[in-house]
Amino acid sequence: MAWENLLVEQTIVMTGASRGIGWITAQRLLAERPGAHLVIFSRNPSRELVDQPAVLDGRLSSIGCDLSSLPSTRAAAYAVLEKLSAGGLPPLGALVCNAGVQHTNACTQTDDGFESTFAVNVLAHHVLIRRLQSALSPQGRIVVTVSDTHFGDLRHNLGMVPGPRWQPVEALARPGAFDRPSSTAAGRRAYSTSKLASIHLIHEFARRFPSGPTIVGFNPGFVPGTDLAREADVASRLVMRRIMPLLAVTPLASTPEQAGSWLASVVTGDLEAPTGAYIDRDTVQRSSAQSYDARRELEAWDAVERLTQSRL
């Protein structure tokens, strides 16, 4: 449900707000929703965010959080709960899991022993959702940024990202789950597979908690010009920053401004969608055929719960 009164005070917790479409989304939320109090999780908030006027009037704050560390992620969630309990923040209205990483390999390991792509894109956000779930009302919203690379076909990945290759979550969560794990192709496959896992978990959450809060997946489409490829080699980064933005004038891609605007509309509920939905840019669509597998979703949920149990 959209916020009918723009002045109603609500807290929005967001990851991935320091750059790219998240930064644009944050600006739109603060500008268009005077009642919004935005709390960003970030290792190093950008200078642009810190200098926002909203910082001075108390509508924007940051909490240190390293999403590659599940203890750090859990501590950040607890910090929000403490602020909410003490009255330092208005009621929690939305949680936006927008952060994501894509490595040039599938063997980068976190201090927790997990493969970094899966740890950040899946496990950390699951910890945040499960910890903050109780603070969200049934009318609250959880938005998880996913990707159409989970389809695995040329139409959706432009031949740049290998499609997902599903395995038991215990394997996906550890380094070396894919062939030639030190290769760029393996790193990109880890990314598309992590996004498929996120959609599975969205479906299972919606199934387990049908009365709310609402949870949806948001696909911004191919958005050249963001820093998602910041871990890539020099040539790949050059292509993403200088050549791929030219695709933004075609139906194949979105500009960061478009994607940020769409995400803001999903967060506020102006773009309405039922719980468990997949929103492709500005339209509710079906995700890939393989993303609808109730048994796999249940197994993925149970496995992720086990892997993050000590961090919930």
N, C-alpha and C positions, 0 to 999 in steps of 0.2 A: 504494500500500500504506500502510495506517495505521501510525503509530508504535506498535509493539507495547509498547515500554518508554517510559513517560512521562518517565523520567529521562535517556534518551539525549540527549546534547547535540547540537543542530543549530542552525545559523543560518538565520533567515528574513529575507530582504530584502524590504521592502515599500514601495511608493509609495502615497500617498493615505491615510496612517495618522493624519494630524493632525486629522481631523474626520470627521463622518458615520459611515457604516458601517465605514470603515477604522479609526476610533478604537475602535469597539466590538469589532471583530475583534482588534485589537492587545491590548486588555484581556483578552479571552477566551483568546488564545493564551498570554499570560504567566501567567494564573491557572491554566489547565488543563494546561499543558505545562511542568513545572518544568525540563525540559532545553532549552527554547526560548531562543535568544538572538535578539532582534529588532533588526534594523537598519533604521531608517526613513530614507527619502530625503525631505527637505523643505526648502523655502526658509526657513520659520519654524516650527519645532516648537512645538506648543501648550504653554501653561503646564502643562496637565494631564499631558501626556506627560513633560515635563521633571521634574515633581514625583513621578513614579511611583517607588515603592520599588525597582522593578527596575533603575532607573538606578544606585542605590547598590550593588547586588550585581553589577553588570556585565552584566545580562541584557537591558538596553535601551540602545541608543545611536542617535545620529542622524548623518547625513552631509549636509552642505549640497548641495542639488541643485535647479536650476531646470530643470524638464522642458521648458520652452519654449525652452531652449538646448541644442542637441545636444552642443556641446563640454562644457557643464556636466554633462550626463548621462553622457557618456563618462568624464569625470574621476571622477565618483562611483562608477561601475562599477569603474574601476581602483583606487580607494581600497579597495573591498571585497576585490578580488583580492589587494592587497598585505597587508591584514590577515589574510586566510586563509592566504597563503603564509608569513607571519611567525609564525603560530600564535596570533595575537591573537583569532581567532574559531574556534569549532568548525566542522566541515565544513558546507558549504552544503547545506541540505535542501530549501529552497523559495524561489522568487521569486514575489512577489505584485504584479502590475501592476494596482493598483486605482485609481490617480489618473485623473481625467478632468475635462475642462472643456467647457462649453457657452456659447458667446457669443451675443450678440444680433445678430450679423452674421456674414458669411462673408468678411470682408475684413480681419480683424485679423491683422497680420503680425508674425512673430517677427524677432529680429535676424538669423537665418539666412536670412530671405526666404521662409519657409514660412507657410502659413495656420495660425493658432495651434491650432485644434481638431484638425486632422490631425497637426500636429507633436507635440502632447502625447499625444493618445489613441492614435496609431499609431506615428509615427517614433521618439519617445523610448523607448517600451517595446520596440520592435524592437531598438534599440541595446542596451538592458539585457539583453534575452534573448540576443542573439548574443554579447555580451561575457561574460556570466556562465554561459552554457551549458556551457562547458568545466569549470567548477568544480562543476557538479551531477553527481551519480552517475546511472546509469540508473534508480535508484529515486527520484530527486528529482522535484519537481513544480514546474511553472510554471502559475500561475493568472492569467488575464487577465479582468478585470471587463468584461463586454460589456453589451448592452442589448437588450431585446425590441423597442425602437423600430425595429430593423433589419428587422422583418417589414413595417412600413409600412401596417398595417391598423388599423381602429378598435379591434378587440379588444385589440391590444397597445399602442397609443399613446394611447388614450382621446381621439383627435382633437386632441391637444395638440402633437404633433411630426410634421411632414411625413415621409413615408417616404424612404428613401435613393434617390438618383439616381446610379447608377454611371457613372463616366467613367474614362478612363485615370488611373492614379495620379499621373502627372506633372501633370495638371490639378487633381486633388483636393488635391494638396499645396500648391497656390498660391492666393493670395487671388483671390476673384471667380469661383469655379468654378460658382456657381449663379445663377439669375435673381434680379434685384434684390438683389445681394450685401450691400447695407447694411441689409437688412430682417431682422427677428427670425425670420421664416419661413426665410430662407436660413441663418441661424445654426443653427437647429434641424435643418434638413436636413443641414447639414455634420456635425452631431453623429450623427444616425442613420446617415449614410453612413460615418463614421469607424468606427462599431461594426460595420457590415457588413465593412469592410476588415479589422478585427481578426479577425473570424471566418474570413475567407478565409486570413489568415496563419496562424492556428491550424491549419487544415486542412492547409496546405502544410507547416508545420513537422512535424506528425505524420506526414505522408507521407514527408518527407525523413529523419526520425530515428525510425523505428518502434521501435528498441530503447531509446528513452528519451533524456532524461528525459520523463516524462509532461507533456503540456500540455493544459489544458482551458480552456473559456470559462465564466464564471459570470455568470448574469443574476440580479440581485437583485430584479427586478420594479420596479414603480413604488414608490419610497420617498420619500414626502413628508416634509419636515422636515429634509432634508439641505441642504447648501450648494451643490448642483450649479447652482442658478439664481442664484448670487450675482452674476453679471454682468448679470442681467435688470433691466428697469425696475422702479420702485418698486411699481407695481400688481401685476406678475407675482410679485415676491418676496412681497408680502403674501398673495396667493392661495396660493402654495406653502407658506408657513409657517403660515398661520392656517386656511385652508379645506381644502386638500388633505389635511392629516393626518386629517381626518374619514373619508376613504376607507380608512384603515388598518384599520377594523373590517369592511371588506368584502373579498371575494376579489380585488378589483381592485388592491389595494395591499399592501405589506409595511411593517412598522414597522422603524425602523433597528435595533432590538434583534434582530428576527427575521433580517434580512438579514445583520447582523454575525455572528450565530451560525452561519448557513448557510455563510458565507464561511470562517469558522474551520474548520468541518468539512471543507470542500473542501481547504483548505490542508494539514491534517493527514492527509488521506486517509481520515478516518472516513466521509466520504461518497465512496464509491468510484465511479470512472468511468474508462473507457478513454481512452487518449490521443486527442486530437482531439474529445472530447465537448463537448456544449453542456449545461450544467447550469442548468435553469430553477428557481431558488430551491433546492429540496431534492430535485429529481428530474432524472434524465438524460432529455432530450428531444431531438427533432430541431430544429435551427434552421430558418430559413425556407428555402423551396424554392430561392430564388435564391442562397442562401449556398453551395450545393453546385454549384460550377462549376469543374472542375479546370483548364480553360484560363485562366479569369480569376484563379484562385488562383496559378497559375504566373506569369502576367504581373504580378500584384500583388507577389509575392515578388521577382521580378527588379527591378522598378521601385524598390521600397523599399530593396533592397540597393544599387542605384546611388545613390539619394538620400542614403543614410547611409554610403556606403563610406568616406569620409574620417573618419567618426566612430566606426567599429568598432574 
